């Protein structure tokens, strides 16, 4: 009887599940930049969104204009 116990493979240890802590849900702020509305036919082309920024970048007083654009 003792020999049967020795030749038996060892039992696997019992795994106790560890609880995963809940993640914090951070509020997502609303964007401050207003984009053009979507067309009925689909999304707006990227060039439509970038045109105001490209015009400001080529302007001599671009620092002030960019600050005003992004502070709206």
Backbone atoms as SQL, in Angstrom:
CREATE TABLE atoms (id INTEGER PRIMARY KEY, chain TEXT, resi INTEGER, resn TEXT, atom TEXT, x REAL, y REAL, z REAL);
INSERT INTO atoms VALUES
  (1, 'A', 1, 'UNK', 'N', 0.810, -1.183, 0.000),
  (2, 'A', 1, 'UNK', 'CA', 0.000, 0.000, 0.000),
  (3, 'A', 1, 'UNK', 'C', 0.863, 1.259, 0.000),
  (4, 'A', 2, 'UNK', 'N', 1.927, 1.262, 0.762),
  (5, 'A', 2, 'UNK', 'CA', 2.811, 2.401, 0.838),
  (6, 'A', 2, 'UNK', 'C', 3.507, 2.632, -0.495),
  (7, 'A', 3, 'UNK', 'N', 3.817, 1.575, -1.220),
  (8, 'A', 3, 'UNK', 'CA', 4.491, 1.697, -2.509),
  (9, 'A', 3, 'UNK', 'C', 3.587, 2.363, -3.546),
  (10, 'A', 4, 'UNK', 'N', 2.304, 2.123, -3.524),
  (11, 'A', 4, 'UNK', 'CA', 1.373, 2.734, -4.479),
  (12, 'A', 4, 'UNK', 'C', 1.319, 4.241, -4.273),
  (13, 'A', 5, 'UNK', 'N', 1.445, 4.705, -3.061),
  (14, 'A', 5, 'UNK', 'CA', 1.412, 6.141, -2.784),
  (15, 'A', 5, 'UNK', 'C', 2.673, 6.813, -3.306),
  (16, 'A', 6, 'UNK', 'N', 3.833, 6.151, -3.192),
  (17, 'A', 6, 'UNK', 'CA', 5.090, 6.733, -3.639),
  (18, 'A', 6, 'UNK', 'C', 5.146, 6.821, -5.156),
  (19, 'A', 7, 'UNK', 'N', 4.643, 5.839, -5.882),
  (20, 'A', 7, 'UNK', 'CA', 4.746, 5.828, -7.345),
  (21, 'A', 7, 'UNK', 'C', 3.707, 6.719, -8.021),
  (22, 'A', 8, 'UNK', 'N', 2.763, 7.209, -7.275),
  (23, 'A', 8, 'UNK', 'CA', 1.747, 8.085, -7.852),
  (24, 'A', 8, 'UNK', 'C', 2.370, 9.448, -8.185),
  (25, 'A', 9, 'UNK', 'N', 2.021, 10.073, -9.354),
  (26, 'A', 9, 'UNK', 'CA', 2.580, 11.394, -9.686),
  (27, 'A', 9, 'UNK', 'C', 2.093, 12.441, -8.685),
  (28, 'A', 10, 'UNK', 'N', 2.906, 13.458, -8.433),
  (29, 'A', 10, 'UNK', 'CA', 2.515, 14.470, -7.453),
  (30, 'A', 10, 'UNK', 'C', 1.293, 15.257, -7.938),
  (31, 'A', 11, 'UNK', 'N', 0.469, 15.667, -7.001),
  (32, 'A', 11, 'UNK', 'CA', -0.732, 16.436, -7.329),
  (33, 'A', 11, 'UNK', 'C', -0.349, 17.895, -7.584),
  (34, 'A', 12, 'UNK', 'N', -1.053, 18.499, -8.509),
  (35, 'A', 12, 'UNK', 'CA', -0.801, 19.908, -8.824),
  (36, 'A', 12, 'UNK', 'C', -1.325, 20.778, -7.685),
  (37, 'A', 13, 'UNK', 'N', -0.602, 21.872, -7.359),
  (38, 'A', 13, 'UNK', 'CA', -1.102, 22.750, -6.290),
  (39, 'A', 13, 'UNK', 'C', -2.391, 23.446, -6.738),
  (40, 'A', 14, 'UNK', 'N', -3.239, 23.721, -5.799),
  (41, 'A', 14, 'UNK', 'CA', -4.526, 24.373, -6.080),
  (42, 'A', 14, 'UNK', 'C', -4.275, 25.859, -6.308),
  (43, 'A', 15, 'UNK', 'N', -4.737, 26.371, -7.459),
  (44, 'A', 15, 'UNK', 'CA', -4.577, 27.785, -7.808),
  (45, 'A', 15, 'UNK', 'C', -5.760, 28.567, -7.255),
  (46, 'A', 16, 'UNK', 'N', -5.477, 29.556, -6.432),
  (47, 'A', 16, 'UNK', 'CA', -6.527, 30.418, -5.891),
  (48, 'A', 16, 'UNK', 'C', -6.609, 31.651, -6.790),
  (49, 'A', 17, 'UNK', 'N', -7.787, 31.937, -7.358),
  (50, 'A', 17, 'UNK', 'CA', -7.893, 33.110, -8.236),
  (51, 'A', 17, 'UNK', 'C', -7.683, 34.403, -7.456),
  (52, 'A', 18, 'UNK', 'N', -6.893, 35.293, -8.039),
  (53, 'A', 18, 'UNK', 'CA', -6.608, 36.579, -7.424),
  (54, 'A', 18, 'UNK', 'C', -7.520, 37.617, -8.065),
  (55, 'A', 19, 'UNK', 'N', -8.276, 38.357, -7.277),
  (56, 'A', 19, 'UNK', 'CA', -9.170, 39.359, -7.878),
  (57, 'A', 19, 'UNK', 'C', -8.372, 40.486, -8.532),
  (58, 'A', 20, 'UNK', 'N', -8.833, 40.910, -9.699),
  (59, 'A', 20, 'UNK', 'CA', -8.192, 42.002, -10.430),
  (60, 'A', 20, 'UNK', 'C', -8.843, 43.308, -9.973),
  (61, 'A', 21, 'UNK', 'N', -8.025, 44.275, -9.534),
  (62, 'A', 21, 'UNK', 'CA', -8.637, 45.540, -9.085),
  (63, 'A', 21, 'UNK', 'C', -9.295, 46.270, -10.247),
  (64, 'A', 22, 'UNK', 'N', -10.405, 46.914, -9.957),
  (65, 'A', 22, 'UNK', 'CA', -11.139, 47.652, -10.990),
  (66, 'A', 22, 'UNK', 'C', -10.336, 48.869, -11.424),
  (67, 'A', 23, 'UNK', 'N', -10.361, 49.144, -12.718),
  (68, 'A', 23, 'UNK', 'CA', -9.655, 50.312, -13.249),
  (69, 'A', 23, 'UNK', 'C', -10.492, 51.558, -13.019),
  (70, 'A', 24, 'UNK', 'N', -9.797, 52.655, -12.813),
  (71, 'A', 24, 'UNK', 'CA', -10.495, 53.923, -12.677),
  (72, 'A', 24, 'UNK', 'C', -11.013, 54.364, -14.030),
  (73, 'A', 25, 'UNK', 'N', -12.173, 54.920, -14.045),
  (74, 'A', 25, 'UNK', 'CA', -12.726, 55.462, -15.284),
  (75, 'A', 25, 'UNK', 'C', -12.561, 56.965, -15.237),
  (76, 'A', 26, 'UNK', 'N', -11.685, 57.459, -16.088),
  (77, 'A', 26, 'UNK', 'CA', -11.412, 58.889, -16.145),
  (78, 'A', 26, 'UNK', 'C', -12.386, 59.550, -17.100),
  (79, 'A', 27, 'UNK', 'N', -12.899, 60.721, -16.742),
  (80, 'A', 27, 'UNK', 'CA', -13.808, 61.407, -17.664),
  (81, 'A', 27, 'UNK', 'C', -13.056, 61.894, -18.895),
  (82, 'A', 28, 'UNK', 'N', -13.669, 61.723, -20.040),
  (83, 'A', 28, 'UNK', 'CA', -13.075, 62.163, -21.302),
  (84, 'A', 28, 'UNK', 'C', -13.602, 63.565, -21.597),
  (85, 'A', 29, 'UNK', 'N', -12.708, 64.560, -21.674),
  (86, 'A', 29, 'UNK', 'CA', -13.192, 65.921, -21.931),
  (87, 'A', 29, 'UNK', 'C', -13.682, 66.065, -23.370),
  (88, 'A', 30, 'UNK', 'N', -14.649, 66.916, -23.548),
  (89, 'A', 30, 'UNK', 'CA', -15.159, 67.199, -24.886),
  (90, 'A', 30, 'UNK', 'C', -14.119, 68.008, -25.654),
  (91, 'A', 31, 'UNK', 'N', -13.971, 67.770, -26.956),
  (92, 'A', 31, 'UNK', 'CA', -12.994, 68.543, -27.723),
  (93, 'A', 31, 'UNK', 'C', -13.397, 70.006, -27.806),
  (94, 'A', 32, 'UNK', 'N', -12.395, 70.880, -27.734),
  (95, 'A', 32, 'UNK', 'CA', -12.690, 72.314, -27.783),
  (96, 'A', 32, 'UNK', 'C', -12.676, 72.847, -29.208),
  (97, 'A', 33, 'UNK', 'N', -12.028, 72.139, -30.113),
  (98, 'A', 33, 'UNK', 'CA', -11.972, 72.575, -31.512),
  (99, 'A', 33, 'UNK', 'C', -13.225, 72.074, -32.211),
  (100, 'A', 34, 'UNK', 'N', -13.916, 72.944, -32.877),
  (101, 'A', 34, 'UNK', 'CA', -15.126, 72.574, -33.596),
  (102, 'A', 34, 'UNK', 'C', -14.761, 72.171, -35.022),
  (103, 'A', 35, 'UNK', 'N', -15.129, 70.963, -35.398),
  (104, 'A', 35, 'UNK', 'CA', -14.861, 70.460, -36.733),
  (105, 'A', 35, 'UNK', 'C', -16.084, 70.667, -37.613),
  (106, 'A', 36, 'UNK', 'N', -15.887, 70.723, -38.924),
  (107, 'A', 36, 'UNK', 'CA', -17.035, 70.864, -39.816),
  (108, 'A', 36, 'UNK', 'C', -17.954, 69.651, -39.695),
  (109, 'A', 37, 'UNK', 'N', -19.246, 69.835, -39.895),
  (110, 'A', 37, 'UNK', 'CA', -20.160, 68.696, -39.774),
  (111, 'A', 37, 'UNK', 'C', -19.913, 67.665, -40.875),
  (112, 'A', 38, 'UNK', 'N', -20.263, 66.429, -40.592),
  (113, 'A', 38, 'UNK', 'CA', -20.101, 65.365, -41.584),
  (114, 'A', 38, 'UNK', 'C', -21.121, 65.551, -42.699),
  (115, 'A', 39, 'UNK', 'N', -20.695, 65.240, -43.880),
  (116, 'A', 39, 'UNK', 'CA', -21.581, 65.313, -45.040),
  (117, 'A', 39, 'UNK', 'C', -22.553, 64.131, -44.986),
  (118, 'A', 40, 'UNK', 'N', -23.635, 64.269, -45.722),
  (119, 'A', 40, 'UNK', 'CA', -24.577, 63.143, -45.789),
  (120, 'A', 40, 'UNK', 'C', -23.962, 61.954, -46.510),
  (121, 'A', 41, 'UNK', 'N', -23.005, 62.218, -47.387),
  (122, 'A', 41, 'UNK', 'CA', -22.409, 61.136, -48.172),
  (123, 'A', 41, 'UNK', 'C', -21.289, 60.419, -47.428),
  (124, 'A', 42, 'UNK', 'N', -20.817, 60.947, -46.293),
  (125, 'A', 42, 'UNK', 'CA', -19.751, 60.280, -45.554),
  (126, 'A', 42, 'UNK', 'C', -18.910, 61.267, -44.783),
  (127, 'A', 43, 'UNK', 'N', -17.729, 60.830, -44.346),
  (128, 'A', 43, 'UNK', 'CA', -16.874, 61.706, -43.538),
  (129, 'A', 43, 'UNK', 'C', -16.270, 62.844, -44.361),
  (130, 'A', 44, 'UNK', 'N', -15.813, 63.859, -43.642),
  (131, 'A', 44, 'UNK', 'CA', -15.198, 65.029, -44.257),
  (132, 'A', 44, 'UNK', 'C', -13.760, 64.693, -44.631),
  (133, 'A', 45, 'UNK', 'N', -13.282, 65.180, -45.756),
  (134, 'A', 45, 'UNK', 'CA', -11.909, 64.934, -46.188),
  (135, 'A', 45, 'UNK', 'C', -10.933, 65.648, -45.267),
  (136, 'A', 46, 'UNK', 'N', -9.775, 65.061, -45.051),
  (137, 'A', 46, 'UNK', 'CA', -8.787, 65.606, -44.113),
  (138, 'A', 46, 'UNK', 'C', -8.299, 66.988, -44.531),
  (139, 'A', 47, 'UNK', 'N', -8.253, 67.265, -45.818),
  (140, 'A', 47, 'UNK', 'CA', -7.780, 68.579, -46.264),
  (141, 'A', 47, 'UNK', 'C', -8.737, 69.683, -45.818),
  (142, 'A', 48, 'UNK', 'N', -10.030, 69.366, -45.704),
  (143, 'A', 48, 'UNK', 'CA', -10.998, 70.343, -45.217),
  (144, 'A', 48, 'UNK', 'C', -10.696, 70.723, -43.776),
  (145, 'A', 49, 'UNK', 'N', -10.235, 69.760, -42.991),
  (146, 'A', 49, 'UNK', 'CA', -9.917, 70.026, -41.589),
  (147, 'A', 49, 'UNK', 'C', -8.595, 70.758, -41.437),
  (148, 'A', 50, 'UNK', 'N', -7.646, 70.504, -42.337),
  (149, 'A', 50, 'UNK', 'CA', -6.314, 71.085, -42.197),
  (150, 'A', 50, 'UNK', 'C', -6.156, 72.446, -42.863),
  (151, 'A', 51, 'UNK', 'N', -7.088, 72.843, -43.720),
  (152, 'A', 51, 'UNK', 'CA', -6.960, 74.123, -44.421),
  (153, 'A', 51, 'UNK', 'C', -6.781, 75.314, -43.479),
  (154, 'A', 52, 'UNK', 'N', -7.591, 75.472, -42.418),
  (155, 'A', 52, 'UNK', 'CA', -7.379, 76.628, -41.531),
  (156, 'A', 52, 'UNK', 'C', -6.005, 76.612, -40.859),
  (157, 'A', 53, 'UNK', 'N', -5.535, 75.454, -40.458),
  (158, 'A', 53, 'UNK', 'CA', -4.230, 75.360, -39.795),
  (159, 'A', 53, 'UNK', 'C', -3.107, 75.670, -40.780),
  (160, 'A', 54, 'UNK', 'N', -3.217, 75.199, -42.017),
  (161, 'A', 54, 'UNK', 'CA', -2.184, 75.473, -43.021),
  (162, 'A', 54, 'UNK', 'C', -2.126, 76.962, -43.365),
  (163, 'A', 55, 'UNK', 'N', -3.276, 77.613, -43.425),
  (164, 'A', 55, 'UNK', 'CA', -3.284, 79.050, -43.689),
  (165, 'A', 55, 'UNK', 'C', -2.633, 79.824, -42.551),
  (166, 'A', 56, 'UNK', 'N', -2.912, 79.417, -41.316),
  (167, 'A', 56, 'UNK', 'CA', -2.316, 80.083, -40.157),
  (168, 'A', 56, 'UNK', 'C', -0.805, 79.868, -40.141),
  (169, 'A', 57, 'UNK', 'N', -0.343, 78.674, -40.483),
  (170, 'A', 57, 'UNK', 'CA', 1.093, 78.366, -40.445),
  (171, 'A', 57, 'UNK', 'C', 1.889, 79.211, -41.430),
  (172, 'A', 58, 'UNK', 'N', 1.273, 79.599, -42.541),
  (173, 'A', 58, 'UNK', 'CA', 2.007, 80.398, -43.518),
  (174, 'A', 58, 'UNK', 'C', 1.893, 81.901, -43.256),
  (175, 'A', 59, 'UNK', 'N', 1.107, 82.300, -42.265),
  (176, 'A', 59, 'UNK', 'CA', 0.909, 83.707, -41.946),
  (177, 'A', 59, 'UNK', 'C', 2.082, 84.227, -41.113),
  (178, 'A', 60, 'UNK', 'N', 2.512, 85.489, -41.300),
  (179, 'A', 60, 'UNK', 'CA', 3.637, 86.026, -40.516),
  (180, 'A', 60, 'UNK', 'C', 3.359, 86.096, -39.011),
  (181, 'A', 61, 'UNK', 'N', 2.097, 86.297, -38.613),
  (182, 'A', 61, 'UNK', 'CA', 1.743, 86.397, -37.198),
  (183, 'A', 61, 'UNK', 'C', 1.142, 85.074, -36.709),
  (184, 'A', 62, 'UNK', 'N', 1.775, 83.949, -37.084),
  (185, 'A', 62, 'UNK', 'CA', 1.194, 82.630, -36.832),
  (186, 'A', 62, 'UNK', 'C', 1.129, 82.250, -35.356),
  (187, 'A', 63, 'UNK', 'N', 2.043, 82.722, -34.525),
  (188, 'A', 63, 'UNK', 'CA', 2.016, 82.346, -33.109),
  (189, 'A', 63, 'UNK', 'C', 0.746, 82.833, -32.424),
  (190, 'A', 64, 'UNK', 'N', 0.401, 84.075, -32.646),
  (191, 'A', 64, 'UNK', 'CA', -0.813, 84.624, -32.044),
  (192, 'A', 64, 'UNK', 'C', -2.060, 83.960, -32.616),
  (193, 'A', 65, 'UNK', 'N', -2.063, 83.752, -33.940),
  (194, 'A', 65, 'UNK', 'CA', -3.229, 83.148, -34.578),
  (195, 'A', 65, 'UNK', 'C', -3.440, 81.703, -34.123),
  (196, 'A', 66, 'UNK', 'N', -2.357, 80.946, -33.984),
  (197, 'A', 66, 'UNK', 'CA', -2.486, 79.567, -33.495),
  (198, 'A', 66, 'UNK', 'C', -2.990, 79.544, -32.054),
  (199, 'A', 67, 'UNK', 'N', -2.515, 80.478, -31.230),
  (200, 'A', 67, 'UNK', 'CA', -2.982, 80.541, -29.847),
  (201, 'A', 67, 'UNK', 'C', -4.474, 80.848, -29.800),
  (202, 'A', 68, 'UNK', 'N', -4.931, 81.777, -30.623),
  (203, 'A', 68, 'UNK', 'CA', -6.361, 82.091, -30.678),
  (204, 'A', 68, 'UNK', 'C', -7.169, 80.914, -31.207),
  (205, 'A', 69, 'UNK', 'N', -6.637, 80.230, -32.210),
  (206, 'A', 69, 'UNK', 'CA', -7.356, 79.115, -32.820),
  (207, 'A', 69, 'UNK', 'C', -7.589, 77.994, -31.818),
  (208, 'A', 70, 'UNK', 'N', -6.564, 77.682, -31.017),
  (209, 'A', 70, 'UNK', 'CA', -6.683, 76.553, -30.093),
  (210, 'A', 70, 'UNK', 'C', -7.255, 76.958, -28.735),
  (211, 'A', 71, 'UNK', 'N', -7.453, 78.227, -28.471),
  (212, 'A', 71, 'UNK', 'CA', -8.075, 78.662, -27.223),
  (213, 'A', 71, 'UNK', 'C', -9.575, 78.797, -27.334),
  (214, 'A', 72, 'UNK', 'N', -10.136, 78.622, -28.509),
  (215, 'A', 72, 'UNK', 'CA', -11.585, 78.732, -28.676),
  (216, 'A', 72, 'UNK', 'C', -12.300, 77.622, -28.006);
